[in-house]
Amino acid sequence: MKALGPRDKIIFLGDSITEQGGGPRGYVTIVTDSLRAKYGEHAPAVINAGISGNKVTDLQARLDRDVLSKKPTVVVVYIGINDVWHFASPGLGGTPKDVYEAGLRDVVSRVRATGAAVILCTPSVIGEKHNGGNPQDTMLDEYSGISREIAKETGVSLCDLHKIFVAYLRLNNQDNVRENILTIDGVHLNDGGNKLVARSIMESIGL
């Protein structure tokens, strides 16, 4: 990825994890502060386009308004948790795999068509047990695989948060608890999770 400058713009597109990432210790804020420390007044602009409850179909619906109209240089797409998690939530419903794949391809294609770079993140975790003990692990693995395949086929950068989280938890969750290692509830990030996501995305951007 080319060096970033003051005319560049990074947009973080996602769900509540990204929305909360704009908090004082959130991962979007950490990335923003790191950019300012590195580039000073020449740092690129950062926009948080995370909305709680979003699934890939929601990103498709608001992509023009919330992302493309702002003419970004880089778009970080971090989606997939609710697409899986909501299968276990009565009245909500998850996103079937074929719909998820088609929607994610559409988002990536439309962003790339503008000339912006895409960093595609796999969904992190739904529960922090590292032995396959979380109820939706198998499905989350499948959806992460879809994201990896799309990144490979389209040539966009992959930030494999699912793989990174699983590896971290295998080493650091000795009691195999469901939460409070990288998340507050098995999904939403605590300080450690925000730092890990920020570091992983910055590596993908080349910072």
QUIDA-V733966 format. One record per backbone hydrogen bond with DSSP energy under -0.5 kcal/mol. NH is the residue of the N-H (numbers start at 0). CO is the residue of the C=O. E is the energy in kcal/mol with one decimal. If there is no record, write none. Layout:
nh->NH co->CO e->E
nh->NH co->CO e->E
This chain:
nh->7 co->4 e->-1.7
nh->9 co->44 e->-3.0
nh->10 co->8 e->-0.5
nh->10 co->73 e->-2.6
nh->11 co->46 e->-2.7
nh->12 co->10 e->-0.7
nh->12 co->75 e->-3.2
nh->13 co->11 e->-0.5
nh->13 co->48 e->-1.1
nh->14 co->77 e->-0.7
nh->18 co->14 e->-2.6
nh->19 co->15 e->-3.0
nh->20 co->16 e->-0.7
nh->21 co->18 e->-1.4
nh->22 co->19 e->-2.1
nh->25 co->22 e->-1.7
nh->27 co->20 e->-0.7
nh->28 co->20 e->-2.0
nh->29 co->25 e->-2.3
nh->30 co->26 e->-2.2
nh->31 co->27 e->-2.5
nh->32 co->28 e->-2.8
nh->33 co->29 e->-2.2
nh->34 co->30 e->-2.4
nh->35 co->31 e->-2.1
nh->36 co->32 e->-2.2
nh->37 co->33 e->-1.9
nh->38 co->34 e->-3.2
nh->39 co->35 e->-1.9
nh->41 co->38 e->-2.0
nh->42 co->39 e->-1.7
nh->44 co->7 e->-2.2
nh->46 co->9 e->-2.7
nh->48 co->11 e->-3.0
nh->48 co->46 e->-0.7
nh->50 co->13 e->-1.9
nh->53 co->50 e->-1.8
nh->57 co->54 e->-0.8
nh->58 co->54 e->-1.7
nh->59 co->55 e->-2.1
nh->60 co->56 e->-1.8
nh->61 co->57 e->-1.6
nh->62 co->58 e->-0.8
nh->62 co->59 e->-0.7
nh->65 co->61 e->-2.9
nh->66 co->62 e->-1.9
nh->67 co->62 e->-2.2
nh->68 co->63 e->-2.2
nh->69 co->66 e->-1.5
nh->70 co->67 e->-1.7
nh->72 co->8 e->-3.0
nh->73 co->8 e->-2.2
nh->74 co->116 e->-2.6
nh->75 co->10 e->-2.9
nh->76 co->74 e->-0.7
nh->76 co->118 e->-2.6
nh->77 co->12 e->-2.6
nh->77 co->75 e->-0.7
nh->78 co->76 e->-0.5
nh->78 co->120 e->-0.7
nh->83 co->79 e->-1.2
nh->83 co->80 e->-0.9
nh->84 co->80 e->-3.7
nh->85 co->81 e->-2.0
nh->86 co->83 e->-1.8
nh->87 co->84 e->-1.9
nh->88 co->85 e->-1.2
nh->89 co->87 e->-0.7
nh->91 co->88 e->-2.2
nh->92 co->85 e->-1.5
nh->92 co->88 e->-1.1
nh->94 co->82 e->-2.4
nh->95 co->93 e->-0.5
nh->99 co->95 e->-2.7
nh->100 co->96 e->-2.7
nh->101 co->97 e->-2.2
nh->102 co->98 e->-2.6
nh->103 co->99 e->-2.6
nh->104 co->100 e->-2.4
nh->105 co->101 e->-2.0
nh->106 co->102 e->-2.3
nh->107 co->103 e->-2.5
nh->108 co->104 e->-2.6
nh->109 co->105 e->-2.5
nh->110 co->106 e->-2.0
nh->111 co->107 e->-2.6
nh->112 co->108 e->-1.9
nh->113 co->110 e->-1.4
nh->114 co->111 e->-1.8
nh->115 co->110 e->-1.1
nh->116 co->72 e->-3.0
nh->118 co->74 e->-2.5
nh->119 co->117 e->-0.6
nh->119 co->156 e->-3.1
nh->120 co->76 e->-3.1
nh->120 co->118 e->-0.6
nh->121 co->158 e->-1.7
nh->126 co->185 e->-3.1
nh->127 co->177 e->-2.4
nh->136 co->133 e->-2.0
nh->139 co->135 e->-2.5
nh->140 co->136 e->-2.5
nh->141 co->137 e->-1.7
nh->142 co->138 e->-2.3
nh->143 co->139 e->-2.4
nh->144 co->140 e->-2.0
nh->145 co->141 e->-1.6
nh->146 co->142 e->-1.9
nh->147 co->143 e->-2.3
nh->148 co->144 e->-2.3
nh->149 co->145 e->-2.3
nh->150 co->146 e->-2.3
nh->151 co->147 e->-2.3
nh->152 co->148 e->-2.7
nh->153 co->149 e->-2.4
nh->154 co->150 e->-1.6
nh->155 co->150 e->-0.7
nh->156 co->117 e->-1.5
nh->158 co->119 e->-2.6
nh->159 co->157 e->-0.6
nh->160 co->158 e->-2.2
nh->163 co->159 e->-2.3
nh->164 co->160 e->-3.1
nh->165 co->161 e->-2.4
nh->166 co->162 e->-2.2
nh->167 co->163 e->-2.2
nh->168 co->164 e->-2.9
nh->169 co->165 e->-2.0
nh->170 co->166 e->-1.1
nh->171 co->167 e->-2.2
nh->172 co->168 e->-2.1
nh->175 co->172 e->-1.6
nh->179 co->182 e->-1.8
nh->183 co->187 e->-2.9
nh->184 co->187 e->-0.7
nh->189 co->181 e->-2.0
nh->193 co->189 e->-2.7
nh->194 co->190 e->-2.2
nh->195 co->191 e->-2.1
nh->196 co->192 e->-2.6
nh->197 co->193 e->-2.6
nh->198 co->194 e->-2.5
nh->199 co->195 e->-2.2
nh->200 co->196 e->-2.7
nh->201 co->197 e->-2.6
nh->202 co->198 e->-1.9
nh->203 co->199 e->-1.6
nh->204 co->200 e->-2.1
nh->205 co->201 e->-1.7
nh->206 co->201 e->-3.3
